[in-house]
Amino acid sequence: MGEFELIRRFFASAACAAGGEGIALGIGDDCALLHLPAGEQLAVSTDTLVSGVHFPQDADPYRLGQRALAVSASDLAAMGATPLAFTLALTLPDARADWLEEFALGLSSMARDCHLGLVGGDTTRGPLSLTLTVFGRVPAGRALTRAGARSGDLLCVGGSLGDGAGALPLVLGEREDSSPEAHYLLQRYWAPQPQLALGQALRGRATAALDISDGLLADCGHIAAASSVALWVEAARLPLSPALQQLFPRDFALNCALAGGDDYRLAFTLPANELPAVQAAWPDVRVVGRVEAGQGVHLLDAAGNESRPPALGYQHFGSQGD
């Protein structure tokens, strides 16, 4: 199967390539054309996922299609951007029709959830890897960034933490479990829901924000560095899902929440007077710490004493990291 036949059969005709608001011209020309309203800026992010490093080599193609777009769209949520479109550069060891059909279906499912349209990309032969670039729009000067956190702000997260890391033993086949709790964790891993609406609602409210991909402590370090402040995380206040707590001991669940990665929830700093309105609209939002003068990220245990954090950062499937 040639490149153009592959694109036409599996992607140009896929549901995610049907166009949408903001897309003037999609697949089929040398470039896509996007509409950008006056007074808005273009938000752009690119992610590459490599087989054996970012996902198991035998990953289900439908689930992989969902996950690949979700982790990219989460970057738009972190900036408070409204989704527009995405491109896909797909490297394949071989063009298997059954694999491509399932991958395209999973991709289209997440594209529908995120209101993103596929507008172009590329295909080539080689070890399996996926490169997605997402585009969004945000009012000029109102994008959420990692800089801006101020002493006295609250540190908040958009929901339960640790589910993605808790799913890894199931994803890797190290643990067999068919319980509803295991199913929930696997859904959180393979089909995380980017918090796009929350990100847009935080424009003009949050002082700094990002999405949690490498673990709460590691990612909060980016806010602390960009904002030149100290973040204090209170372990006792971390929201843990019932599924994670039922399947694993509390210490393991806490370590997943603090350092496991793959959550794709938003972490953000918020003036205290903004919290009631945010929680009224988004009841899953939880305060997990505070911002103070200083530098770095500090962890407080249940007794309120500073404690040594677990190893920071997401560990990829391969023996080497990022």
Secondary structure as GFF3:
##gff-version 3
##sequence-region A 1 322
A	DSSP	alpha_helix	3	7	.	.	.	ID=ss1
A	DSSP	pi_helix	8	12	.	.	.	ID=ss2
A	DSSP	three_ten_helix	15	17	.	.	.	ID=ss3
A	DSSP	beta_strand	23	25	.	.	.	ID=ss4
A	DSSP	beta_strand	33	34	.	.	.	ID=ss5
A	DSSP	beta_strand	40	50	.	.	.	ID=ss6
A	DSSP	alpha_helix	61	79	.	.	.	ID=ss7
A	DSSP	beta_strand	82	92	.	.	.	ID=ss8
A	DSSP	alpha_helix	97	114	.	.	.	ID=ss9
A	DSSP	beta_strand	117	125	.	.	.	ID=ss10
A	DSSP	beta_strand	129	139	.	.	.	ID=ss11
A	DSSP	beta_strand	154	157	.	.	.	ID=ss12
A	DSSP	alpha_helix	163	171	.	.	.	ID=ss13
A	DSSP	alpha_helix	180	190	.	.	.	ID=ss14
A	DSSP	alpha_helix	196	201	.	.	.	ID=ss15
A	DSSP	beta_strand	208	211	.	.	.	ID=ss16
A	DSSP	alpha_helix	216	227	.	.	.	ID=ss17
A	DSSP	beta_strand	230	234	.	.	.	ID=ss18
A	DSSP	three_ten_helix	235	237	.	.	.	ID=ss19
A	DSSP	alpha_helix	242	247	.	.	.	ID=ss20
A	DSSP	alpha_helix	250	259	.	.	.	ID=ss21
A	DSSP	beta_strand	266	270	.	.	.	ID=ss22
A	DSSP	three_ten_helix	272	274	.	.	.	ID=ss23
A	DSSP	alpha_helix	275	281	.	.	.	ID=ss24
A	DSSP	beta_strand	286	292	.	.	.	ID=ss25
A	DSSP	beta_strand	296	300	.	.	.	ID=ss26
A	DSSP	beta_strand	306	307	.	.	.	ID=ss27
###
